[in-house]
Amino acid sequence: MKKEYLVLQISIVQDATPSVTLALLEESVLKANSDERSRRFGRDLDYLINSDASRISISFKEYVSSGLRVGDRVSVEVTKVKQTSPESVAKLLESTRRTEAY
């Protein structure tokens, strides 16, 4: 599955390892909400970012090397790499919970 988005917002998250969160919105959604009727009902850009945007996080290093800016058009591709069993997913989630507890 491959989709194209517009970068609407870039947020730097300062925690253990600095990362960047990108708020992405499909151009068709942005166009559909930019008409006069939508503006009358208060569907402004902040609302779209908070309600309709997809978010992804990347490392700060990836962000710097990408040169991404607000307004850039990007594509995101999701592919299934390998078959995973429910048991392996449960084991991964359990190890994540143990790491967060420390």
N, C-alpha and C positions, 0 to 999 in steps of 0.2 A: 504494500500500500504506500503510495507516495502522494503527498499533498503540498500545495504551495500556500505560504502565509506571508503576511506583512508583519514586521517587527514593530510593535506599538509601544513597548516599554522595556527598559533594561534596568534591572535592579542588582546592585552588588550586595551580597550577603556576607557579613563578617562573622564567621564562627571559627571553628577549629581550622578549617581550610577555606580560604576565600573562594567563593563561587559566584556565578552570575546567573540570575534568573531572567529568562526572556519571556515576555508576554506576546503571544502570536495570535493573529486573527486572520481568518480567511478573507480575502478581498471581497468576495460576494456578500459576506455578512456585513462588512463595513459599508459597502455600497447600498445594501438594502436598508440600513439604518441611518443613512445620511439625507434622506428626503425630508421635506418640510414637515410632513405629518409626524415622523419620528422625533424631530427636534421639538415639536410642540408638546410631546408626551415625555420629554426629559431624557431621552436615550442619548446622552452625550458620550464623549469618548471615555471618560472615567468609568461610566456605567458599563460600557462595552468591555473595557479592560477587566473589570471586576466580575462580570457575569458571563461573558461569552468567549474570553480569550483562553487559549491553551497555553500552558506554561511548561517550559523545560529548563533544567539547570545544567550548566556547563562549568568547567573549571575556569578560573580567572585566566590561566595561561591560554586555554582554548579561545576565550573571548578576545584577548589581545591579538592573538595570531590571526583570528578570523576577520578583524576589521569591521565587525557588524556595527551598524548604527540604526537608530530609530528611523523607520520608513523603508528600510531595505526589504527586498523580496527574498525569501528563503524557501527552500523545500526540505521537507522532513520525510524520510523513508523508514518504514517499520517493516522488518522482515523477521520471520521466525527462523532462528538459527538451528535449533535442534529440538527434538521431542523431549519434554521433561515429564517426569512421573509426578503424581501428587505427593509421593513420599519424599522426593528430592526437594520439592518446593517447601514442604513442611519442615524439613531439616534445615534448609536455608533460612527460613523465617525464624526458627528457634535459635539458631546461632546468632542472628541479628538481634534478637531480644536480649540474649545474654550479653552481647557486646554493649548494648545501650544501657544495661543495668550497672555497668562499671563506671 
